[in-house]
Amino acid sequence: MVLSFDENFNVTWADPADAESIWAIDRVHFAHPVTPLGEDIYRVLIERSWEKRVVFVNGYAYMKDFAPPPTPPEVRERGPAKVWREEYLPVVREICARLRGRDYESMTTAELAALLPQVFEEVAAAFRYPTVVASALMEPGLMLAAFCDREIGSEGAVLAATLLQGFANASAAAGLGLGELAALAAATPELAQALREGRYHDLASLPGGAEFLQRFEGFLQEYGWRAEEWCLIHLPTWAERPETALMLVRRYLEDPSRSPLMSARRAAAQREEAAATIEARLSPEQRQRFREMLARASEHVPISEERALWQLLGIGSGRVPLLALGRKLASAGVFPEPDDVFFLRLEELQTLARRPRSCREMVAERRALHEHRRGLRPPDSIARPLVVEERPLPSQIAHRYFFGTLAPPSEERVVRGSPASQGVASGRARVIQSLSEAGRLKPGEVLVCRSTAPPWTPLFAIAAAVVTDVGGILSHSAICAREYAIPCVVGTRVGTAMIPDGALVTVDGTAGTVTIAAQAGVEGEATAQS
């Protein structure tokens, strides 16, 4: 069966008879397209983790009945948390250290290119281990959300998700680490002033600068190698571009009231309020069942964020050998910059390593095509419409709670999505396409983006509210918004397209709406209500 696709994601069959038998393929909910080398890497990663074939259409990944893979019975029997922490996590740590620690500079260009298939397998393994245990570890949280959805009504699932917030987890710890760095800098006026002015290269010579930089380096060693998102191996990490993390410290200095510590306290208060609300609406029998389910689900967010941390660390660590090859090929005149390596295929790189020749024009064309594809709006499924109720149960759960594919249609000035974190906030919308643009977000503005991953978490302390194109109530964006106790609407499908950058908006995280002010260009201050 041979299929081809145009840039509007319409499918064409070589044999029209195939149209009667083709199965629908679901988009793997990466919010952005991947580069040519990214396709080669993620094909291995997805097929190893999900044991399914993946198809890339205009750079976006699709596979049949996309859902988290089931946890193997033997892992469930031994206890998934025990297996993860005692067996799998040490292996993942070792893989990440090996990916970053090899002496790639001593290898020849051909040797390094020949090593890439092994590198792909190592990145896939680092991703696969936390994926294998994810379903079993997060199942109690999903069951709690489904129970409250059924027994309480439309807001039950969000209330249940709120109960899982306010506990220590890997993503929140990264935000708290930046907050502690901001507090350290604030104690030394010269250091704080340099950070506020963006004079990052002056820090070592200032009072308190040596201690700050030592602490900052420790922070980068722990969190700095995370990929920006699950599909974006071509973008630099904080370890490579530390000014991105320093910019977030700068934002915390500008408005100490938005520190992660204050947000954590608000999240804990909301958790207690949600528990009281749920229990008041349940019968005594239901209340007992609810308490039992809540006890089993208490580790949902810590486990989810730890899984995400190590998946992204594996992907980010995989950049090290790829950039080492990129530097060698750039020195040989194949292309101008080391990160141009991400716009060539594995086979092309292996050929160029043996016989270097200039690929400048081809790389430039592929960069332009990739930038064009970033503006496309990929459908949730290809060949047949996505009907969640017709999918296997694991796929239904994934689409309902993780991917947010059930949002009602939006109107001209009202964008609709799934209510993910309660409350109402108004402010100026800041449409952010990648973390390289994070400096544009100012305290009290509304973060509007396609999706977020753990490295985005510190932005939630700055934002008044969050709006995303993709995601459900248990997506990373929703989890972090509740951690920081700010309103959030997810799964709008069209938020980044319909909401003008700089527009005044009101985000209702309880109703799941974003209202765009009639006069979007008028300057004004952000306000928030509980």
C-alpha positions, 0 to 999 in steps of 0.5 A: 500500500502506497500513500502520499500526502499534500501539505494540507494533510490530504491523503492520496492512494496509489490504488483507490481500492485502498481507501476502503480498507485503510485504518485511521492513523492518529497524530502522536501529539508532538506539537511541532514538526521534526527535522529530517534527522529528527524523523530518523531518530524518532522513528527508532524511539517510537517503534522501540517504545510503543512497538508500532510503526510511525509515519511522518507527514509534513514532519508530524508523527502519526501512528495507529491508535496512539496511546501509552503502551501497556506495562508488561505483566511481569513489571506489574507483578514486581511493582512498577515503582520498585522496578523503575527506581531500582532497575530502570532508573539506574540504567537510564542514568548510565545511558545519559551519562554515556551519551554525554561522556564519550570522547567524540572529538577523538573519533574520525568523522567516519567513525562518529557517523558510523556510531549514530545508529547505536546513538539512536538506539541509546536515546530510544532506550533512555526513552523506553524505560520510563515509557514502559512503566508509565501506564501502570504508575499513572493508572490510579490517577486516571481512575480517580479522574474518571471516578470524579468525572462520573460521580460529580459531573463535568468539573469532577475530573479537574477537581480530581487532578487538582488533588494530585498537585502541590507535592514535590516533583521533578518539574517543580523542583527545577522551578524552585531551584531557579527561585532559590538562585534568584533569592541568592542573587537578590541578597547582593545588589550588584549581582541582582542589578547585573542579572536584571540588566542581562549582563550575564558575562559580568557575573563572575567579577561581581560580589557573590558572583562566584557562589552564584555561578557555582550554584547555577552550574550545579543546577544545569548539571541536574536539569540543563540537558533536558530537551525543550520538548519531546520532539525537538532534539534540534533545539539547544538545551539550557546546558548549551544556552544557559542565558535562557535559564538566567533570563528566568532568574531575571524575571523572578527578580523583577517580581518576587511575588511570583516566586515558585515557593509562593505558587507552591503554597497556593497550589497546596491551598487549592488542593485542600479546597478541591478535596472538601468540594468533592467530599461534600458532593459524595455519599458516605459510600462514595466518599470512602471509595474516593479516599481509597482511590486518592491514596493510591493516586497520590504519586501520579504527578511526581511519577509523571514528572520524573518520567518526563524528566528522564525522557527529555534528558535522554533526548537532550543528551543525544544532542552531544554526539550529533553536534560533535559530528556537526562540528566536524562536517562544518569544519569540512565545509559541508554546511555552515553551522554544527546544528545544520546536522539536524537537517540531513538524513542518517544515510546522507550524513554517513555518506558525507562523512566518507566523502565530504561535499557542500550541502549548503543549499540543500540545508537552507531549503530544508530549514525553510521547509521546516519553518513553513511546516511549523505554521501548519495545523495538522489534523488529529487523524488521517484517512478517517476522522477521529471518533474517540468513542470508537477507539480502544479503551486505552486510546480513549483515555489518552485522547480524553485526559492527555491529548484534549481532542474533545474541545468545543468549537471556538468563536471569533473572540472566544477561544474554547478548550478544556478547563484544566486549572480553575480561576480567572485571570486577565492580561496581555497574551504573549504567543511563544513558539519556543523557549528561545522566545521566553524572554518576551514573556513578562510577569503577569502576561498570559502564556499562549503556546502550542504545548509545554514540556518540563523545561517550560515549567519556570514560565508558569511562575511568571505567567498570569494564566496559560493557554495551549493548542494541545493537551488534556487535563493531565497533560504537562501544561495542565499539571504545571498550571495547577502546581503554580495555581494559575488558570489554564485552558488546554486543547484549544486547537487554535489558540496560537492562531486566533489569539493575537500576540499582545491582545488583552485576554481573559482566561477562565480556567473553570469554564475553559474559555479565553475571551479576546478583548475587542480592542486588542492593541490597547495597553493595560495591566494584568489582573487576576481573580481566584 
